[in-house]
Amino acid sequence: MKKFDYSLDYKNIDFRKSPELYRVGKGEQGVLLVEPYKSEILPFWRFKTPDIAKESSEKIYQLFLDYLEQDDFIGADMARKFLQMGYTRARRYANHKSGRKYKSNPQKAASKQEEKKLRQEVLPNEVDPVKAESAAIFKEKWQQAKNNEKYIQLLEKHNSEQ
């Protein structure tokens, strides 16, 4: 599997028309870059309460299934990434009411050494059971998507063509 390519001109690429440019990458990489999928899925992505998370995750999972039905791997992968991001972001807010995990943003570090130091400065956890429930809802749908047989087949096919 090739790394996600951040050097592409994402503002001007339609990945539905140029699927050969898409790289899966790790985890949620590119979830807020790859068009037109970002614009199709993002309006439904919410996790404030369990009821909202349930409605959101079901809608995004249905988009995932719709993309699979069209053999649109990139759309399915992007929907999977949004489900994963629903889980990770809800978990972040379940653990940190502000949504901030670190005292200082490690991505703004001047060096790898400084970044490593900043990643050790984790804010204390503040348990929010509502957000934890939202996270669990998204996690279930994310796992369903990730383990979907057709998705796995399309993933293997996409990666073999890279």
N, C-alpha and C positions, 0 to 999 in steps of 0.2 A: 504494500500500500504506500502510495506517495504522500508526502507531507502536504498539508494545506498550503496553497500558494497565495500569500498575502500581497504579492507584487502585481497581481492582475488589476485591471481598471474596472472594479466592480460596479461603479456608477453607470458604465456604458455596456455591460455585458448582459445579454439575455441568455441565461443558462438553459432555458427550454430550447432555444435555437442553437446553442453551442454547448451541448452536454459534455463533449470531449474535454472541455476546460475544467470541469468540476473535479475537485479532490475531496474525499471524505474527511481526511485529517483525523484528529483525535477529538473525542467528546463532542463538544458544541461548537467547534471551530467553524467560523463563517456563518453562523446562524443568523446574524443580523446584517449580512452582506449579500447573500446570493439571491438575486432577483430572477424572475418575478415571484419566487416562492416566499421570500420574506414578507412581501406586501400581501400575499394571499393568506398567510398563516398568522402573522403578528396581531391583527385585530382581534383574534379570538383568544389570545394568550393572557390569562388572568389567574391569580391564585390567592387573592385576599382572604377569602373564607372557603371552607370546605365545599359549600354549595356552588360557589363561583368556580372553584377548582374542578369540581366534578363536571359541570357544564362545559368548561373550557377544554379539559382533557378529552372528554367524549367528542367534542367537535373536532379537535385537532386529530384525534385518532381516526375519526371518520374521513377526514381529509387524507390521512395516511393511507387508508384502505382505498379511497378513490384514486389516489396516485398509483397505487399498486395495480389497480384494475386497468389503468391506462399504460401499464409498464413504464411508468415515469419514475425511475429510480431516484433521481435527484429530488423530486418533490417528496417522495416517501422518506428519503433520508433527512430532508429538512424538517418534515413533520416529526420524525423521530427525535431530531435535535431539539425542537421546541418542547416536546414532552420531557426530554431529559433536563432541559433548562428550567421547566416548570418545577421539577423535583429539586434541582440544585438551588434555585433561587428561593423557593419556599423553605427549604432546609436552612438556608442562610438566615432568613428572617425568623425562623423558629429558634435559631441559636443566638441571633444578634438583632435585637429590636430595631436598631438603626439600619440594618442591612450591611453594615460595615464589619468585616471580620478582623481587620488589622488596624492598629493605632495609626499607621501611616501607609499610604498606598505603595506596595512593593513594585508595582509596574512603573513607577516614576523614579525608581532608584537609578543612580548614575553608574553603578557597576553591579556585576553579579554578586560580589561579596556583600555590598550594601543591601541588595535585594534579599539575599539569604538572611541577613540580620533582621530586616523589617518583617519577614515572614515568620519570625520567631516571636514577634510582638503581637500576639493574638489578644483581642479584647475578651473579657470574661463572657461566658455564656449567660443568656437570659432566656429561660425556657418559655416558649409560646406554644401551648398545645394546639391552638387553632391552626397556626401555620404548619405545625408538625403533621396535623391531619391532612392539610392541603398537599403537603409534600408526599405523603403516603399515597394519596389519590393519583398524583402525577406519576409516581414511581411505578405503580401497577400498570398504567397504560404504556409507559415507556418500556417496561419489560415485555409487555405483549408485543409492542412494535419491534423491538430489538430481536425477539425470538420468533417472529413471524417467518414461516418457511419461504414464502415467495420473496420477502424482503431479503433474506439471507441469500437466496439464489441470485437475485438482481445485484446484490452487493458483490458477490463473487464474480459475476459476469462483468460488472463495471470495473472492478479492480484488475481483472485479467486483461482488459482492453487498454489499461493505462500504460 
